[in-house]
Amino acid sequence: MRHDLLIRRAEVIDGTGRAPYTADVAVDGQRIVAVGDLEGHDAEETIDARGLYLTPGFIDVHTHDDTNVIRAPEMLPKLSQGVTTVVVGNCGISAAPVTLTGEVPDPMNLLGEAVDFAYPSFAAYAEAVELARPAVNVAALIGHTSLRSQVMDDFHRPASADEIARMRAALEQALAEGAMGLSSGLAYHNAFHAPGSEMAPLVTAVGEAGGLYTTHLRDEFAGQAAAMDEAFATARRGGAPLVISHLKCAGAGNWGQAPRALAQLEGAAERQRVHCDCYPYTAGSSTLDLGQVTDEIAITITWSRSHPEQARRSLADIAGDWGLSLMEAARHLQPAGAVYHNMSEDDMRRVLAHPLAMVGSDGLPNDPHPHPRLWGAFPRVLAHYSRDLALMPLPEAVRKMTGLSAATFGLVDRGEIRQGAYADLVLLDLASLEDTADYDAPVSPARGILRVVVNGATAYADGAPGRTRTGRMLRRSVRLSPSPGQ
């Protein structure tokens, strides 16, 4: 039997958590057609994978690639680390359904300029993605702050009943057009004033459509426990599965709270479907938030609209040069971006290793000096935390970035190596695998990712992109259950 692609004698990690096994994998068109001992089969292209690992393509469940999959469809920061699918629209910010003129509200400015928000409907955004032909698959959430931007001229108050109704109508249309669900970023000042009564009708719309709700918690610092309970209640009452975005215990005064946070997560999981995502670093990155300015942690400015010459410098040094307090210097720098070294390594490791946690990079592709997670998150989990530190077995690490992610987000026939699944694949050399991006030089591709296949076609090989881009827009096609274990 002749196939399009035949990968021989790979050590297969299939995305389910099962132990590795040696097998051949055959691909015809976009799908895997056979896995096992395929003696007697041949192919248009055959790869000898002896001594190498073959995994499903990694699914980055937490990205801000909304406009980049259109403006920079090569998607090298993701392809080069083995990512074949990105979930966009996180933290309450999405490119659709939005049109903007003038100043872009914070933190929507992480996604681009006003001209980049040109998709009045989810269908228009999906069409633009398909026309751009990105190198990776794209699944999209609808951002709550983005919905607010279309109906409110003042973010620092709750939405009115009419505004909520208009947001819900736009959300329902997007869900009908294939959006995966709703995200919120309640910690940000342009969403913080949205009470539970504003979120409830929106999350209910998500539950009725069979989508899911993800949230950047209202408080990741001292008030995290209450913010988690709020998220659990909102999702449960709305009948929607919940994903807590980048679960962390932020702020020096909150370090050591991971066991409590994970116990809360486990308790909620007994009565509703809940998960979280996590990136493998102890620093976060976002816009410069005055609420996070403190002398207890190191803060690095990555960009500043008003003082671009201060990029890549510490806030403390800038304040010292200017003879100002940290807060005064931060005000002068705004709008700006920052990296906050505000987590403990032990807390992060506990969350990353938890069975309910998926891997998400939370990378910011439009930052001129991005956090290294943009280029290195997935190899860092596999090489540093699994291989080197034995924080979790390799099959479990792969499950967290493939099978678990696909099941949580309803990505049908993705995230596993099995007959009938889409051929999203990563061939890697575990011995040489390494994330090379760091805080000083964050734009640096990983080593050891030898080949990436997206929908059956080679998208990345030997450090270079493939000849064609074969990513797809993935629309919601199944109803997700809010009940645990389903």
C-alpha positions, 0 to 999 in steps of 0.5 A, a space after each residue: 500500500 502506498 501513502 503520501 507520508 510514512 514515518 517509520 520506527 518512531 517512538 510514538 507518544 500518542 497524546 493520551 498519557 499512554 507509555 511510548 511505543 515503537 510504530 510506523 505512522 502512515 498519512 494520506 491527505 490530511 489524516 493518519 490512516 494507519 499506526 503500527 507495524 506497516 511492513 510492506 507499505 511505502 510512500 511518496 515520502 518516507 522518514 526514518 525516525 529511529 531514535 526520535 519521538 513522534 507526538 501529536 502537534 502541540 495545541 497552544 490553548 492560551 495565545 494572543 495570536 488573533 491578528 498575527 495569524 492573518 498579518 504574519 501567517 508563517 507563525 514561526 514562533 509557534 511552528 518552531 516549537 511544535 505548535 500546530 493549533 492556537 486558541 486565540 481570543 483569550 483574557 477577554 480580548 479578541 479581534 472579532 466581533 470588533 471594529 475600532 477607530 482611534 485609540 485601542 482600549 487596554 489591553 486590546 492594544 496587545 493585539 494591534 492597532 485600530 486598523 487591525 480590528 476590522 472584523 464586525 462579525 466572527 464570520 468575517 474574522 474566520 474568512 480573513 483567517 482562511 484567506 491568509 492561509 496560516 501555517 497553524 490551525 486557529 480556534 477562537 474565543 470571543 473576548 468580553 472586553 472586546 464585546 464591551 468595546 462595541 457597546 460602551 463608551 465608558 468601561 469604568 462601570 457595569 454595563 446597562 441592561 441594553 448593553 448586556 443584551 447587545 453584547 449577548 446578541 453579538 456573542 450568540 451570533 459568533 457562537 452560531 458562526 463557530 466561535 469556541 466560547 467566551 473569555 474574560 479578563 476581569 483583572 484588567 481595569 477595562 473589565 474589572 467593573 463588570 459584576 457577576 450580573 453582567 457576566 451571567 447572561 453572557 456565560 449562559 449564552 455560552 452554556 446554551 450553545 455548548 461552548 466553554 468559558 475561560 477567564 483571567 481571574 479578577 484577582 491573581 494576588 491576595 484575593 485569588 481564592 474569592 476570584 476562583 470561587 466567583 469563576 466557578 459559580 459563574 460557569 456553573 450557573 451558566 452551564 458552561 465548562 470553565 478554564 482558568 487562564 494561566 493559573 498562578 499565585 502572583 505577588 510575593 505576599 501570595 507565594 506558597 498558595 498553590 496547594 490551596 488554589 489547586 485544592 479549590 480547583 479539585 473541589 470544583 472539579 467534583 461538581 463541574 468541568 473545570 481546568 486551567 492552563 499554565 506557562 512554564 515561567 515565573 514571570 508574567 507579561 502584559 501591559 504596564 498595570 499600575 496595580 502591579 507596580 511594587 518594589 517587591 518584584 523586578 519589573 522590566 519595561 518591554 515597550 513604551 509609547 511615550 518613552 520608547 527609548 526606555 524599552 528593555 530597562 528595569 522600571 526601578 532603573 528608569 525611576 532612579 534616572 528620573 528621580 521619581 517613585 516607581 508609580 510616578 515613573 510607570 505613569 510617565 511610561 504609559 501606555 507600555 508593556 512589562 514583564 513582571 517577575 511575580 511568581 515562585 518556582 515551587 508554585 508554578 511547578 505545582 500548577 504545571 504538574 497538576 492533572 487538570 492543567 494544560 500548557 499555554 504560552 500566553 505569548 505576546 507576538 506584537 511585543 517588540 521584546 517579548 517574554 521568552 514564552 512566545 518562542 520557548 514554552 512547549 520545548 521548555 516543558 518537555 526538555 527542562 521540566 519533564 526530561 531534566 527535572 522529572 517533574 512529570 513523565 514525558 507522556 503526561 507532559 505531552 498529554 497536557 499539550 495535546 490530548 487534554 487540550 483537544 478534549 477540553 476545547 472540543 477540537 475533534 480528531 486533534 491531539 492524538 496519534 491514531 487512525 482517523 485523526 488529523 495528521 498534526 505531528 511533531 518529530 523531535 529529538 529529545 536528547 537535543 531538545 532545548 528552549 533557547 529563548 531567554 529574557 535577554 534574547 527572547 526571539 530564538 527558535 528551539 533546538 530539537 524540533 526536527 519536523 512539524 506536520 500540519 494537516 498532513 503537510 510538512 509545515 516546518 523542517 530543519 529549521 525552516 518553514 515548509 513550502 505551503 501553509 495548510 492551517 485551517 480555521 477550526 469552528 466549534 462542532 461539538 457540544 461541551 458538557 459542563 459536567 465533570 468526567 464528560 
